Amino acid sequence: MTATNHRTRLDGVVKAAVMQTGFGESFGYYVECSIMPTPQGLQPGWLIGVSIRDGLADEPIALAAPLPGLLPPDDQFRTMAQALLSQCRDERDRRNAAAVEGADKELKAITEGRR
């Protein structure tokens, strides 16, 4: 029987999931095995992280979430990675909208001051 490096395999699962929905975006990701607190005490689990770049601020937007269990099914890793990517995009869109709104207000104040 061959030993399996689950972390390396799951790293590939998460990378493929993000690439599938990443649409050519620059992204980062990680998968780490961890011991995490639960209502039942300390339990094995996984921590999944995904990050993208905020184009306006040129800063990363990163989110992470735990996935409890010794070895959850691959589909749970895929679903979590895609959900984190979606949440990162939502945060980027929120930040960009706020930046544009702020710039619009500043431009309006400048132009009104010239009249």
Residue pairs with C-beta under 8 A, 6 or more apart in sequence:
6 33
6 71
7 31
7 32
7 33
10 31
10 46
10 74
10 77
11 29
11 30
11 31
13 74
13 77
13 78
13 81
14 29
14 31
14 48
14 50
14 77
14 78
14 81
15 29
16 78
17 77
17 78
17 79
17 81
17 82
18 27
18 29
18 50
18 81
18 82
18 85
20 82
21 82
21 85
21 86
22 85
25 52
25 53
26 52
26 53
27 50
27 51
27 52
27 85
28 49
28 50
28 51
28 52
28 60
28 62
29 48
29 49
29 50
29 51
29 81
30 47
30 48
30 49
30 64
31 46
31 47
31 48
31 49
31 77
32 46
32 47
33 44
33 45
33 46
34 44
34 45
34 46
34 47
34 66
35 42
35 43
35 44
35 45
36 42
36 43
36 44
36 45
36 47
36 66
36 68
37 43
38 45
38 68
43 68
43 69
44 68
44 69
44 70
45 66
45 67
45 68
45 69
46 66
46 67
46 68
46 69
46 72
46 77
47 64
47 65
47 66
47 67
48 64
48 65
48 66
48 67
48 77
48 80
48 81
48 84
49 62
49 63
49 64
49 84
50 62
50 63
50 64
50 81
50 84
50 85
50 88
51 60
51 61
51 62
51 63
51 88
52 60
52 61
52 85
52 88
52 89
52 92
53 59
53 60
53 61
54 60
54 61
54 92
54 95
54 96
55 92
55 96
56 95
56 96
56 99
57 95
57 99
61 88
61 91
61 92
61 95
62 88
63 84
63 87
63 88
63 91
64 84
65 80
65 83
65 84
67 76
67 77
67 80
69 76
